[in-house]
Amino acid sequence: MPFSIGPISVARVAVLAPMAGITDHNFRFLCREQRCGMVYTELVNADCLLRGLQRSFRLVETQPGERPVGVQLYGWDPQPLAEAAAWVEEHIDCDLIDLNMGCPVPKVVSRGAGAALMRDPQRVERLVRAVVDAVELPVTAKTRSGWTENEINAVDVALAVEAGGGQCIAVHGRTRAQRHEGPVNWPLLAEIKRAVDIPVIGNGGILEASHAITMREQSGVDAVMVGRGAIGNPWIFKQIDDAWHGREVQLPTVKERLDMLERHLRAAVHTSIAWSRRARDRETALGRAVSGLRGHLLGYVRGAPEEVAFRHQLNSLHHPQTALDAARAAFHLPPASPKEPWPTAQEQAA
Ligand SMILES: Cc1cc2nc3c(=O)[nH]c(=O)nc-3n(C[C@H](O)[C@H](O)[C@H](O)COP(=O)(O)O)c2cc1C
């Protein structure tokens, strides 16, 4: 068993990073199928959840096949955060509550939340403790290396998370100032691992299986978290698992990539229709399903002979079959006749 978070056993060593707009329940399910150890929801504002915003409810919805799954909350004030965590525990099938302490977005940090929390480790401890006291589920946190190059304090923050009762910490080894680019501080991950007793998950810059192995070797982290390397590439988890166990790493075939792309599109269409309340929304459901998947579509055709042409076409693709055929064309394959209609008769009738 690679690692445990309190009572939760995580059977595989690579987990999916929370990514707003990317890691919805459909994608999380596909990743779990490919030996991803654990997944997280996209970050959700604790206040919005307590105010009952439908969009926030949808972000925390989970499905059975994706567990273990953590619900990631963000906020600044311990009380609403604790209340939101208690609400999640009561209403959502999930395995842990994760607290976001790494989001770099101005809208979030200007309110003292996300990465801004790292500047105040005492608040971090209070916040974690408030949530730990409010729920039975394990509480974890996701942080960065620090605020800027001159304020690298992830060790202090990890100690604060542990002191507050947090049971695992995931660290994106870049500062808030770096956002998502630039080198990942692996020596710092090693320092954190030495400083705390709770499991440490290393994150940042893992684009292929060998990167995960090197991160683990150089830092000693208990597990790795993959973000952008998984977009349109759920096989990366299987590849890391194979590399971890000394097995040969296999790349997906073109057929596997196109089949996965179609499954992903069909799942997105299903969700888009299920979430359309008005007839007007239903008419645009197919287009919304395709536009919501643009990042993944690019991932599925990465490295294809006509990848650049596909990229240029992307914003003009509004129907799933057109998107699928454009992806096939990127691999020099002719259009395919649909296996089933879009949407299926069952979805149409629902
Ligand atoms: C589009 C996008 C959305 C993200 N949303 C979240 C989020 O909701 N919560 C979070 O903790 N991190 C979020 N992140 C950060 C990732 O979880 C991860 O820490 C970061 O991408 C670094 O990992 P990588 O180099 O493997 O991509 C997001 C990153 C991206 C690119």
The ligand as an ORCA input file, in Angstrom:
! r2SCAN-3c Opt
* xyz 0 1
  C      -6.000     25.370    -14.891
  C      -5.495     25.124    -13.485
  C      -6.390     25.134    -12.437
  C      -5.939     24.901    -11.127
  N      -6.850     24.859    -10.105
  C      -6.440     24.527     -8.855
  C      -7.381     24.327     -7.801
  O      -8.601     24.423     -7.986
  N      -6.886     24.007     -6.563
  C      -5.543     23.856     -6.331
  O      -5.146     23.555     -5.201
  N      -4.643     24.017     -7.318
  C      -5.063     24.325     -8.566
  N      -4.146     24.408     -9.575
  C      -2.739     24.086     -9.308
  C      -2.486     22.589     -9.557
  O      -3.199     21.800     -8.630
  C      -0.991     22.262     -9.439
  O      -0.567     22.597     -8.142
  C      -0.149     23.031    -10.445
  O      -0.705     22.972    -11.740
  C       1.279     22.486    -10.469
  O       1.292     21.146    -10.871
  P       1.725     20.724    -12.377
  O       3.056     21.381    -12.639
  O       1.759     19.230    -12.345
  O       0.662     21.271    -13.292
  C      -4.568     24.671    -10.878
  C      -3.677     24.667    -11.944
  C      -4.120     24.881    -13.233
  C      -3.129     24.846    -14.368
*
